[in-house]
């Protein structure tokens, strides 16, 4: 709408993904810890009392063969829809509500 870039995405030296919202001077950082199999999402657009999102990677078998495996992300012992999580975090970063109004 404004013909200017609102979100800028860059990879840090440590391999983290950093998304900057120029309109609000806020940023979101996605960090992957390969040793602990954790993904941490920090978002300065969130309210102060809201915590960082910490996701754990869990592998599971999808069939009888050893190679029949997949992985999903878990938060509070519940599988996470990563697409919805990221869209919600981007909405918060840009100052919108987490969910679209009907």
Secondary structure as GFF3:
##gff-version 3
##sequence-region A 1 102
A	DSSP	beta_strand	7	11	.	.	.	ID=ss1
A	DSSP	beta_strand	17	21	.	.	.	ID=ss2
A	DSSP	beta_strand	26	33	.	.	.	ID=ss3
A	DSSP	beta_strand	38	43	.	.	.	ID=ss4
A	DSSP	beta_strand	53	61	.	.	.	ID=ss5
A	DSSP	beta_strand	69	75	.	.	.	ID=ss6
A	DSSP	beta_strand	78	79	.	.	.	ID=ss7
A	DSSP	alpha_helix	82	93	.	.	.	ID=ss8
###
